[in-house]
Amino acid sequence: MERLRSSPLHANISTALDKHLEVIRVVQSRRKDEIVNASNRQRQGAPRCQDDRDVFALALAIKEMSVSTRKARTTLWCALQMTLPK
């Protein structure tokens, strides 16, 4: 869109997209932690009730990603509206 406009987009657009990418990385990290911890517990024979902390952390990260996705979509829509010819 910046190329189509021949000028940079508003700084808030880049900030929102950077934040969205950061939130995605957090979700990836939480998922990786959950997998590693689950496999470690399975090897040790620990009870499954301890899995809750990992699942709750992942659920919270997914919730934040959902909010961030909505903001990113809105931001991209605004950028598109600014890019289209009048």
N, C-alpha and C positions, 0 to 999 in steps of 0.2 A: 504494500500500500504506500510505503514511503517512496518507492520508485515511481508509482503512478502519480503521486502528488508532486514529485520533484522537490519535496521538502520533508523534514523530519516531522513525525507525529508528536503529539503532546507528550510530555514527560510522564504523565499519569498512566498512559497506555503502556509504556515500557515497564513501569513499576508494577502494574497489575499483572502483566505477563511474567515478569520475574518472580513475583510472589506465588503465582500459580505453579511455576516450575519448582519452586522451593517446597511447596506443599506436596507436590507429586513425589518428590524425593523423600520426604518424611514418610509418606505412605509406603513407599518401597522399602524404606529402612525398617518400619514397624512390621511389615510382612516378613521380611527376612529374619528379624528377631523372633517372630512367632514360630517360623519354621525351624530355626536352629534350636530354640528352647523346647519345642515339642519333640524334636528328634532326640535331644539330650534326655528329656524326661522319660521317653519311651525306652531308651537304653537302660536307664536306671530303675525303671519300674515304679516311678513316683505316681501318686494319685493324680487323676485328671483335673481335679478342682483347682489346682494351681495354675492352670492354663488361663484362668479368667483375666489376670492382669494383662497378659499379652493381647488377648482378644479385645479387652476394653480399650487399650491403647490404640490398637488398630482401628477399632470402631470410631474413636474420637478423631483419629487422623483422616479417616474416610469422610466423616462429617465435615471437617474443615476443608477437605478437598471439594466436597459438593458445593459449599459456599463459595470457595475460590473459583470453581468452574463457572458458576453463574455470573460472578463478577467479570471473569475473563471473557465470557461470551458477550456480555453487555458492552464491555470495553471494545471488543473487536467489532461489534455492530456499530458503535459510535465512530470508530476509525473508518469503517467502510462508508458510513454516511458522509463523513468529512472528505472522503476520497472521491466519491461519485461526482460527476459534473452536475452543475445546477441547472 
